[in-house]
Amino acid sequence: MSLEVIELSEKHRRLLDRLGELIPDLDPERPQSLQRIFGLGLIALTMQITSKARQGDKEELAEELGTLAREMVEEEQW
């Protein structure tokens, strides 16, 4: 499946609509908003995986992932 075409389930769409109430510039109908949400999800997943990688003696990978996630968070101004 191409990343340009992602079908959202009704539950995901409701979640996006509710998030739009907290994030003023989030519009589920705009691809840029969905890209931002996708990016934030990747950041959260990266942070979770980084913690597990540190526990599994993969310190170098964990450090690289952590750096990338921090850079993305700074770009999003969170």
C-alpha positions as CSV (number, residue, x, y, z in Angstrom):
1,M,0.0,0.0,0.0
2,S,1.3,3.4,-0.9
3,L,1.8,5.8,2.0
4,E,-0.1,8.5,0.0
5,V,-3.3,6.5,0.3
6,I,-4.3,5.4,3.8
7,E,-7.8,4.4,4.6
8,L,-8.9,5.5,8.1
9,S,-11.3,3.4,10.1
10,E,-14.3,5.1,11.7
11,K,-12.6,4.8,15.1
12,H,-9.4,6.5,13.9
13,R,-11.5,9.2,12.2
14,R,-13.4,9.9,15.5
15,L,-10.1,10.0,17.3
16,L,-8.7,12.6,14.8
17,D,-11.9,14.7,15.2
18,R,-11.6,14.7,19.0
19,L,-7.8,15.5,18.7
20,G,-8.9,18.5,16.6
21,E,-10.6,19.9,19.6
22,L,-7.3,20.0,21.5
23,I,-5.0,20.9,18.6
24,P,-6.4,24.0,16.9
25,D,-4.6,23.6,13.5
26,L,-5.5,20.0,13.1
27,D,-7.9,19.3,10.2
28,P,-8.5,15.6,9.5
29,E,-9.4,16.5,5.9
30,R,-6.0,18.1,5.2
31,P,-3.1,15.7,4.2
32,Q,-0.6,18.0,6.0
33,S,-2.5,17.5,9.3
34,L,-2.5,13.7,8.8
35,Q,1.2,13.8,8.0
36,R,1.8,15.7,11.3
37,I,-0.2,13.2,13.3
38,F,1.6,10.3,11.5
39,G,4.9,12.0,12.4
40,L,3.9,12.4,16.1
41,G,2.9,8.8,16.2
42,L,6.3,7.8,14.8
43,I,7.9,9.9,17.5
44,A,5.9,8.2,20.3
45,L,6.6,4.7,18.9
46,T,10.3,5.6,18.5
47,M,10.5,6.7,22.1
48,Q,8.9,3.4,23.2
49,I,11.2,1.3,21.1
50,T,14.2,3.2,22.2
51,S,13.5,2.3,25.8
52,K,13.2,-1.4,24.9
53,A,16.4,-1.2,22.8
54,R,18.4,0.2,25.8
55,Q,17.2,-2.8,27.8
56,G,18.3,-5.2,25.1
57,D,21.9,-4.0,24.8
58,K,21.4,-2.0,21.7
59,E,22.6,1.2,23.1
60,E,24.0,2.6,19.8
61,L,20.7,2.1,17.9
62,A,18.8,3.5,20.9
63,E,20.9,6.6,20.9
64,E,20.4,7.2,17.2
65,L,16.6,6.7,17.4
66,G,16.5,9.0,20.5
67,T,18.4,11.7,18.7
68,L,16.1,11.5,15.6
69,A,12.9,11.6,17.8
70,R,14.2,14.6,19.8
71,E,14.9,16.5,16.5
72,M,11.4,15.8,15.3
73,V,9.8,16.9,18.6
74,E,11.8,20.1,18.5
75,E,10.6,20.7,14.9
76,E,7.0,20.2,16.0
77,Q,7.6,22.6,19.0
78,W,6.1,20.2,21.5
